[in-house]
Amino acid sequence: WRWRGSRSSDRSGTLEGKHQHTAPMSEAILKKLEKEAVASVAVAEALQGHAVHAILARSGDRRRRGVVRTILEQQVFINEAMEVGLDLALARWNRGPKAEEFFTRMKDDILDGREDLRVSLENVGTSWAEVKSSTAAIPACQAYASAFVHLFATQPDAHCAICSLINFKLWNEMCKTVLAAAPKDSGPYIERFAKRAGDQTQVDSFRKSALAAADESGEALSSFKDLVDFASIIQHAELAFFDGLVPSEQTIRAYHAI
């Protein structure tokens, strides 16, 4: 989905705090996550060197189009799941206005992107209705859908916002790399995320809004361990999405020979 602009203390593993005149609580939490790396470095490296890049780079047009088609098809299921997850988050009675604004914008962006997804599906020879009626959801690809709904249904607003911020860069950067090797007429869906990867205005806007939502509550952020766990799960789910696109190692070697 594309991000649009506007229309502490550590106690036994639990981070608590309220807005302060110094750095926000969320900034401190994010810095701690980055310091401990969580899974971001390993996942980012695995994505950068992922076999899907070799397949796209070394295959013929038919195979590259097939990979792009699979990405788009699987995004149909993920798109719907993300809407459900955000509806669950927005239904919480105790959310603050910053969190409501952040989650509403995320949902608006998902819905806004559906037209691009529909156009892209048509470009590769299928449709939303055909995917829903006859295309199988690949379990590995749908790990992200499950992780997203689990996160937004069970975790505090702050965890949801920070985990979204962590994955923001991963998905955009992968789309940028995929787009570079994809057939030129693959459609606007992947392109929208690829463009966002290099748009510092959107990056800064997303970060500011995510951290504001995370920092809004004066309540404890559950536990830091919970945040670490969910951040790791959602990042590995992103990696699993691309793993689901890749055939067996034997077939990969055959593609490398093309």
C-alpha positions in Angstrom: 0.0 0.0 0.0 1.1 3.5 -0.7 1.5 6.0 2.2 -0.2 9.3 1.5 0.3 12.6 3.3 -2.3 14.2 5.4 -5.9 14.6 4.2 11.0 6.0 28.8 12.2 3.7 31.1 13.0 0.0 30.8 11.6 -2.0 33.7 12.3 -5.8 33.6 11.8 -5.8 29.8 8.7 -3.6 29.9 9.0 -0.1 28.3 6.8 2.5 29.9 6.5 6.3 29.6 4.5 9.2 28.5 5.2 12.1 26.2 8.2 14.0 27.4 9.9 17.3 26.4 12.8 15.2 25.2 12.8 12.5 22.5 9.4 10.7 22.4 9.1 7.2 23.9 8.6 5.7 20.5 12.0 7.0 19.3 13.7 5.4 22.2 12.0 2.1 21.6 12.8 2.2 17.9 16.5 2.9 18.7 16.5 0.0 21.1 15.0 -2.3 18.4 17.6 -1.1 15.9 20.5 -1.5 18.3 19.4 -5.1 19.1 18.8 -5.6 15.3 15.8 -7.8 16.1 15.7 -9.6 12.7 15.9 -6.6 10.4 19.5 -7.0 9.3 19.3 -10.7 8.6 16.0 -10.4 6.8 17.1 -7.4 4.7 20.2 -9.3 3.6 18.1 -12.4 2.8 15.8 -10.3 0.7 18.6 -8.5 -1.1 20.1 -11.8 -2.1 16.9 -13.6 -2.6 16.6 -16.2 -5.4 13.6 -14.4 -6.9 16.0 -11.6 -8.1 18.1 -14.2 -10.0 15.0 -15.7 -11.6 13.7 -12.4 -12.7 17.2 -11.3 -14.0 18.0 -14.5 -15.9 14.7 -15.7 -17.2 12.8 -15.0 -20.3 9.8 -12.7 -20.6 7.3 -15.5 -20.1 8.8 -16.6 -16.8 9.3 -13.0 -15.5 5.7 -12.3 -16.3 4.7 -15.4 -14.4 6.6 -14.3 -11.3 4.9 -10.9 -11.4 1.5 -12.5 -11.9 2.0 -14.6 -8.9 3.0 -11.6 -6.8 -0.1 -9.8 -7.9 -2.4 -12.8 -7.3 -1.1 -13.3 -3.8 -1.5 -9.6 -3.0 -5.3 -10.0 -3.6 -5.5 -12.2 -0.5 -3.1 -10.1 1.5 -4.9 -6.9 0.6 -8.2 -8.2 2.0 -6.5 -9.6 5.1 -4.8 -6.2 5.8 -8.2 -4.5 5.6 -9.6 -6.9 8.2 -6.6 -6.3 10.5 -7.0 -2.6 10.3 -10.7 -2.8 10.9 -10.0 -4.7 14.1 -7.5 -2.1 15.2 -9.9 0.7 14.4 -12.7 -1.0 16.4 -10.7 -0.8 19.6 -12.6 1.5 22.0 -9.6 2.9 23.7 -7.5 4.1 20.7 -6.4 7.7 20.6 -6.9 10.2 17.7 -3.3 9.8 16.4 -3.7 6.0 16.2 -7.1 6.4 14.6 -5.6 8.7 12.0 -2.6 6.4 11.3 -4.7 3.3 10.9 -7.4 5.1 8.9 -4.7 6.4 6.5 -3.3 2.9 6.2 -6.7 1.5 5.3 -7.4 4.3 2.8 -4.1 3.6 1.1 -4.9 -0.1 0.9 -8.3 0.6 -0.7 -6.8 3.3 -2.9 -4.2 0.8 -4.2 -6.9 -1.7 -5.2 -7.5 0.0 -8.5 -3.8 -0.2 -9.4 -3.9 -3.9 -8.4 -6.9 -4.6 -10.6 -5.3 -2.9 -13.6 -2.1 -4.8 -13.0 -3.9 -8.1 -12.8 -5.6 -7.4 -16.1 -2.2 -6.5 -17.6 -0.9 -10.0 -16.8 -4.0 -11.8 -18.0 -6.2 -12.3 -15.0 -8.6 -10.4 -12.7 -9.6 -10.0 -9.1 -12.6 -12.2 -9.6 -10.6 -14.9 -11.3 -8.0 -14.9 -8.5 -10.8 -15.2 -5.9 -12.5 -18.0 -7.7 -9.7 -20.2 -9.1 -6.3 -19.2 -7.8 -4.8 -20.9 -4.8 -3.5 -18.9 -1.9 0.2 -20.0 -1.5 0.7 -20.7 2.3 4.2 -19.3 2.4 3.0 -16.1 0.7 0.1 -15.8 3.0 2.2 -15.9 6.2 2.2 -12.1 6.0 -1.5 -11.9 5.9 -1.8 -14.1 9.0 1.0 -12.2 10.8 -0.6 -8.8 10.0 -4.0 -9.7 11.2 -2.6 -11.4 14.4 -0.5 -8.2 15.1 -3.4 -5.8 14.6 -6.0 -7.9 16.4 -4.0 -8.6 19.5 -1.3 -6.0 20.1 -1.3 -2.4 21.4 -1.5 0.5 18.9 2.2 1.2 19.6 3.3 -2.3 18.6 1.2 -2.1 15.4 2.6 1.3 14.4 6.2 0.4 15.1 6.0 -2.9 13.3 4.4 -1.2 10.3 7.2 1.3 10.3 9.8 -1.5 10.3 8.3 -3.3 7.3 7.6 -0.1 5.4 11.1 -0.1 4.0 11.5 -3.8 3.4 8.5 -4.1 1.1 9.2 -0.9 -0.8 12.8 -1.8 -1.5 11.8 -5.3 -2.7 9.2 -3.8 -5.1 11.9 -1.4 -6.4 14.2 -4.3 -7.2 11.4 -6.5 -8.7 10.2 -3.6 -10.9 13.6 -3.1 -12.4 13.6 -6.7 -13.7 9.8 -7.0 -14.4 8.2 -6.7 -17.9 7.6 -3.1 -18.7 3.8 -3.6 -19.0 3.4 -5.2 -15.6 1.1 -2.4 -14.4 1.0 0.3 -11.8 0.7 -1.8 -8.6 4.3 -2.8 -7.9 5.5 0.6 -9.4 3.6 2.5 -6.7 5.7 0.9 -4.0 8.9 1.1 -5.9 8.5 4.9 -6.4 7.7 5.3 -2.7 11.1 3.6 -1.8 12.9 6.7 -3.2 10.4 9.3 -2.0 11.8 10.8 1.2 8.8 12.9 1.7 6.5 9.9 1.9 9.1 8.0 4.1 9.3 11.0 6.5 5.5 11.4 6.6 5.0 7.7 7.3 7.6 7.7 10.1 6.2 10.8 11.7 2.7 9.5 11.7 3.6 6.0 12.9 5.7 7.3 15.8 3.0 9.8 16.8 0.5 6.9 17.0 3.0 4.8 18.9 3.8 7.6 21.3 0.3 8.8 21.9 -0.6 6.5 24.7 0.9 6.9 28.1 0.3 3.2 28.8 2.9 0.5 28.9 3.8 -0.9 25.4 2.9 -4.3 26.6 6.4 -5.8 27.0 9.5 -5.2 24.9 9.7 -8.9 24.3 6.3 -8.9 22.7 7.3 -6.1 20.4 10.5 -7.9 19.5 8.6 -11.1 18.8 6.0 -9.4 16.6 8.6 -7.3 14.8 10.5 -10.5 14.0 7.4 -12.4 13.0 6.2 -9.7 10.5 9.7 -9.3 9.0 10.1 -13.1 8.5 6.6 -13.2 7.0 7.8 -10.6 4.5 10.7 -12.9 3.6 8.3 -15.9 3.5 6.2 -14.1 0.9 9.1 -14.1 -1.6 10.2 -17.7 -0.5 6.7 -18.8 -1.7 7.4 -17.4 -5.2 10.5 -19.5 -5.6 10.4 -23.1 -6.9 12.6 -25.9 -5.8 16.4 -25.5 -5.7 16.7 -27.9 -8.7 14.3 -25.7 -10.7 16.2 -22.6 -9.7 19.4 -24.0 -11.1 17.6 -24.7 -14.3 16.4 -21.1 -14.5 19.9 -19.9 -13.8 21.0 -21.8 -16.9 18.5 -19.9 -19.1 
